[in-house]
Amino acid sequence: MSVRSDGPWRIGVLFSSTGVTAGVETAQLRATLLAVDEINAAGGVLGRSVEAVVRDPGSDPKRFRALAEQLLTRDGVRLIFGCYMSSARKLVLPVVEQHHGLLFYPTLYEGFEFSASCIYTGAAPNQNALQLARYLLDTGRRRLLLIGSNYVYPYESNRIMTDLVTGAGGTVVDEIYVPVDATARHFERAVQRMRDTAPDAVFSTVVGAPTTLLYRAHRDAGFDPAAMPIASLTTGEAEVADMGAASAEGHITAAPFFETLTSPAAQAFVSAFKARHGAEAPVPAAAEAAYLQVHVAADALLRAGSDDPQALLPQLRDRDFPAPQGRIRISGENNHTHLWPRVAKVDAAGRFRVVWDPGVRVKPDPYCVVQTLNDWSADALPAT
């Protein structure tokens, strides 16, 4: 949003329309632009429209950094909405900090980070990994094989999942990594290890286009999802749309939002999204976070009267705000968001169906201070 006192509020938008994570990032971009359109249709903010300055980093972390620098120094932007992979966020954040901007990051991540220049609206590990581990163990899946893409998020997520599972008496039978741009050949070893170790479930932190290759390799090997499902935090509606229902059926994901949620707020968001982008357009949790954070920022801007991050931050923190998943809140302690964890399984039509909804909003614990399956730091707040 621009430093000008008239004209539109300018926001930077950094999501990839090309490259290995284009599927999910396109959904995030679409959700961001939907929120901008809704804000402008309602009269903008303080009589000024919101203008999205959109750049495509092509799923390249270094390009994310270069474009963030351009937005902050040449395009008159103070607020940036974007990034999917943690490798991109970690390169963008120092640039945002240097130029006194503010990054809104709408993607689940590995935790163990705080920046006064970042608002984290995706899930921290205690808001998805903990619930997934609890669900797997409670349903008798105590032996896990871990597979992830070769970068920081899967390393840290696998470490956390290992701690949770082994701390509850489970076992990790192997841990495998594939390139971020993996091909079908890279999953041959994973399939062989599944045969050799016969885990109760496969925990996947594979991201982007290779996700489809993993699930298809699982199917083509003849594995039964009822006996050995892939359980993931990174497989959402965008990835399922890419791989097809036949490869996705029976597999499990934990997230704060699924497009099949039946609450009026969730249905209104999904309907608006599909009305704009088509009935088959996937609406993953990462898109819901991208959508809600624009509305939260606009609400804060209305009260602050300025897009200066130092004026905006106090208006963002410690206020309940309606979102499609339920009422959320940005913590004044760590800039992360109170969210509603759920676990869902893909049905024969390729739709996520919630199999466990604890019905509680969970405070963010990005440093995993508590790593027990029964302590979620839940808010005393009923679902809405």
N, C-alpha and C positions, 0 to 999 in steps of 0.2 A: 504494500500500500504506500502510496507516494508521500513524499514530504511536503507536497503542495497543499495549500489550504483550500483549493477549489479543484474542480474537475473530479474525475473518478478516483476512488481508492484503488491503487494498483497492487495486486498480489502476484507473487511468483509461483508458478506451478511446475514442478519437476517430476514427471512420470514418463516412463518409457512406452512409446508406441511401437518400438522396434526392439529386437534383441531377445535374449533368452527368457526374460521375465515380462515380456510385453503383454502376455495374456492377463495376468492379475493387475499389472500397472495400468493397462487400458481401462479396466473396471474402476480403479481408483481415480483415474483422470475423469472418467465419465461421471462418477459420483461427485467429484469436486465441482465440475461445471454445472451439474444439476443444482447443487446448493447455491452457487453463484447466481444462476438464473432465478431461483426461488427468491433469493434476497432482493434481486433487482426488480422482480415482478411485484414485490411488496413495497417498493419505493426506495430501495437502497438503504444506506445507512446515513442518517442525518442529512437526507436529501441528496446524497451523492451515490452514484452507482458504483458497483464493484467491477473492476476490469481485471481479468485473468491474463497474465503474461505467461504463455505456455511454451515450454521448451521440452524437446525430446532428447534425453541423454543416451538413448540407445542401449540401455542396460549396462553401461560402462561406468564404473565408479569414478574414474578420472574425469569423464565427461560431466558427470554430476557436479563435481567440484568446480570445473571450469565454468559451467553454466550458472552455478550459484554465485560465483564471483561476478559474473556479468550482470546478473539480476540486481545484485546489491550495489554495484559500483556504476553501472551504465544505464540501467533501466528504471532507476528511481523506486526500487522495491525495498521494503523493510521486512515484510513477512513472506516466508516461503512455505508452501504446502507441498510435501513430497517425500520421496525416497521409499524404496521397498527393501532392498537388501541392506543388511547392517554394514557391509563394506562400503556402500555408497554413503550411508548416514555418517560413518566415521570420517569420511573425507570431506563431507559438506559442513559438518559442525564447526570445525576450526575456522572456516571461512565466515560462517554466520557469526561466530563469536568475535572474530577480528573486526567485523564491520558493524557490530552492535545490532544485528538483526534478530529474528526469531524464527526458528524452524518448527513447523507442526508436522509430526511424524506419525503416520496412521497405520503402522504395521507392527504385528507381534514381533518381539525380539528377545534376545538372550538375557536381558537385564544387566545388572552390575555397571550401571552408568547413570550419571546425572549431569545435566548441563542447565544452567540458568537461562540459556538461549534456546532451549528445546522444550516443546510440549509433546509428551508421548501419549498418543490416544489409542495405540494398539496394546495388546495384552502383554504383561510381564509374565515371567514363568509361573508365579503363584496364581495366575489367573487362567492358565490353560494346561501347562505341563503337569501341575499338581493334580488337577481334576482328571486328566487323562490317565495318569498313573494310578490314581485311586480306582477309576472305572475298570481298567485292565486287571488290576489285582483282585478287585471284588468279583470279577467274572471269571476268575480262575486262570488268568493269563500271567504266569509268574516267570516265564523264561522268554526274554526278549532278545532279538537281534536288532542292532541299531545300524541304520544306513543314512548318510547325509551327503550333501554337497560340500565341496572342499573349500570352506571359508569359515569365518568366525562364528556365525550364528549356529550352524550345526555342531561345531566343536563344543561350544558352551551348553547348548541345549542337551546334547547327549551326555555331557558331564552331569547336568542337573537330573536328567531322567535316571541315569545310573545311580546317583545318590538316593533318589526317591525309591527306586525299585529295590535296590540291595538293602536299604535301610529298613524295608518292610519284609525282608526275607526272600525277595525274588532274586533272579540271576540274569546277568547280561551274558549271552553266549558268544557274541562277537560284535565288533564295531568296524564298519566299512565306510570309506569315503570315495566319491566319484567326482570328476571335474564338474564345475558349474555348467559347462557346455557338453556334458556327457552324451555319448552315443549309445546305441543299443549294446555294443560290444562291452561297454563298461559295467553292464549289469549282469553279465554272465557269471562273474565271480560271486555276486550277491545271490543269484539263484542257486549256485552250487553250495554256498554256505547254508542257505535255507534248507537244502536237502540234507546236508551233513549234520546240522545241529537240531533240526526240527523244532524251532521255537514255537511258543504259543502265540506270538504276535511279532510283527516287524514294526519297529518304530522308525518312521521316515521323517527326516529333515531335508530331503531332496527338494530343491526349489525350481520353479520355472518349467520350461518345456521338457526337461528330462524326467519330470514326474510321470508324464504319460508313459515313457519308456519303462520305468520301474513297474508300474501297475500292469502294463501289458506283458512284461516279462513274467510277472507273478502268475497272470492268467494263463499264458502260453505254456508255462511249466506244469500246469495242471493242479496247482495248489488251490485248496478250498478256503475261501475267506471265512467260512464258519469255523474252520479248524485253525487257520493261521491268517488272521486279517492283517492288513497294513493299517497301523494306527498313526495318525499324523497331526501335526499342528499347522503344516504348510500346504495341505491339500484342501482346497476349497472349491466353490462352485466353478471358478474359472478353469481350474485344472480338470475337474470332472467333465466340463463341457468339451474340453480338448480331447480327453481320452475316450469318452463315450461310456454309456451306462454299463455295457458288458464288462468293461475292465474295472469299473468303480464299485459295482454292487457288492455290498457286504463289508466294505471297508469303513474306517472310523476316523472322525476328526473331532477335536475339541476347539471351541471358539466362542466368543461372546455373541455371535450373530450368525444365523442361517436364513436364507431367503424364504424358507418354509415356515418361519415363526408366524403365529396366528394373531398376535396382538394388533390392535388397530394401527399403532404407530409403525410397526414393522410392515404391515400390509400396505399402508399408504406410501411408505418409502419405496418398496419394491414395485408397486404399481406405477409410481411416478418415474422410476428408473426405466422400467420396461416400456412405458409409453413413449419415452424419449429415444431409447436405443434399440427397441425391438423385443418381442416376447421371449426370444431365446437368449437374450443378453444375460450372462451370469452376474449375480449380485453376491460376492463373497464378503466375509467379515472385514477384509481390508478395505473394501469399498464403503461399507457402512461407517468405518472409522474415518475415512477420508471425507465423507459427507458430513458427519456430525461435527468434525473439527472446524469446518468452514462456518457453520452456523454458530458454534460456540465463540469463534473469533469475532464474528459480526456482532453478536450480543455484547461482548466485552468492549468492542469498538464503540458501540452506541453509548455505553456508560462512560468510557474514557474520553471520547471526543478526539482521540489522537491515535495514530498507528505507531507511535513511539513505543517500543517494547517495554520500556520502564513504566510507562503510563498504563499499558495494556495488561501487564502481568498481574497486578493486584486484582483486576477485574475478571481475570480468568480463573483464579484459584478459589477453591472452597465454596463453590456455588453449585447446587444441583441444576441440571439442565436436561430437558427431555431429549431422548434419542430413540432411534428405532429399536434398539435392544432393551431399553428401559432407561430410567433416569441415571445419568452419569455425573461424575464430579471429578474435577482436576484437583489433585492433592496439592495443598500449599507446602507440604513437606518435601516433595520430590518431583513435582511437575508431571507425574504419571496419573493415570485415570482410573477411577473406581469403575469396574466393569462387571458384567453378568456372565459367568462361565457356563457353558453347556457342552454336552457330548452328543454327537449325532452319528448315524450310520446311513450309508447310501442305499437306497432301495432299488428295485429293478428298473424303475424309470429314470434313474440317475438323479434322484432328489434326496437331499439330506433329511432324515427324520430323527428328531431328537429322541434319544433313548435315556437320557438322564439330564434333568434340569433341576439343580439343587434349589433354585428359586431365591438365591441370595446374591447381593452385590458384594464384590470382594475388593477390599482395599489393596492398592498396589504395594507390593513388597519387592522392588526391583533387585535388592541385594540378597533376597532369599534368607533373611535373618532366621526365619522359621522354616524348616524343611521336613515337617511331619505331615502325613497325609490327612490328619484330622484337624489341623489348625489353618484356616483359610483367611483369618482376619476379616471375617464377614461383617458387613454393615448390618445394623438393626433396621433394615429398610424393606418394606414389602415390595414385591414386583408390581409394576404398573403397566 
